[in-house]
Amino acid sequence: MTEKKKQLGNVAFGGNWSEELVDKDQLQRTLSVIERAVRDCARRDVRSRQLEKALEEISRTIEKGPQLTRRFMRSLAEPNPSLRYMEAGRVARIIRRSVGGLGG
């Protein structure tokens, strides 16, 4: 990401489009962390500092972010692996659609 920021920082025209590209790239990485957690949550405890950081980013970025991130973390605490996977996936899809509404 730092390399991309450096490359885009060398562009001296075009307004804030380069910052928007970096923001979209960061959101894509954030969503990837959440979606990886969904993929693995039926097999293992995926709660980690990296996931917490991704969810913090979502909380700050989308309107219902705080509620959705709480729901996502609650889903990861579900003892039944199948239910945990289904609910985490459902919330992750809502998060992705909400982020998509930002133009991403």
N, C-alpha and C positions, 0 to 999 in steps of 0.2 A: 504494500500500500504506500509506503514512503516513497518508493521508486516512482509509482504512478503519480503521486502528488508532485514530485520533483519534475517529472516530465511535463505535466500539465501546467506547472507553475512557470515554465519557460514560454508559455503562450501569452502574448501581450495584447490579445484582442478577444472580442467575443463575449464580454460581460462575465457573468458568473456561471456559464455553462460548464466549465471545467470543474468547479466545486460541486455542481449538481451530479456530474459523472462520478466523482469520488464518493459522494453521499449515497448514490444508488449502488455503487460497488460495495460499500460498507453494509448497506441494508441487505444486499444479496448474501454476503458472508454471514451476517447475523441470522438470516432465515435458514441458511445451511446448517448452522450450529443447532438450531431448534429442530429442524427436520431430521438431522442425524440422531438427536436425542429420541425422537419419536421412533425411528427405525430400530434403535437398540433397547428401548425401555422395557420391552417384554422379557429380555434376557438378563438385564443387569440394571443396577441403580445408576442412572445417568446424571444425577444431580452433581454439578461441579461448579467451580468458580467461572469457567468459560461460559457455561450455560447461564449462570446468574448474570454475567455481564451482558450477554445477548438479550436476556429478558429485560434488563435495565434499559437497554437501548430501545427496545420496543415500547416500554413504559413511557419513555420520553418522546417517542416519535409519533405514535398513533393515538387518536382520541380516546379510545377505550383500552389503551395499553395496560394501565395498572390492573384493571379488572381481568383482562385476558391473561396477563402473566400470573396473577394469583390462581386463576382457574387451571392454567397449565401446570403450575407447581402442585396444586391439589391433585390433579390427575396422575402425576408421577408418584404420589403417595398411595395410590390405590393398590391394595394387596394382590388383587387378581390380575395376573399378567395380561390376559386378553382384554379385560375392561380398561386396564391402564393404557394399553396400546391404542384401543379404539378412542378413548376420550382424549388422550394426548394428540392423536392425529386429527381429531375433530377441531380442537382448539387451535392447533397449528395451521389448519386450513383457513380458519377465520382470520388468524393473524396475517397470513399471506395475502388473503383478499383485501384486508384493511391496508396493508402496505402497498398493494397494487393500486389502491385508490389514490395514492400519493403521486401517481405517475410513474411508478417503477416497474 
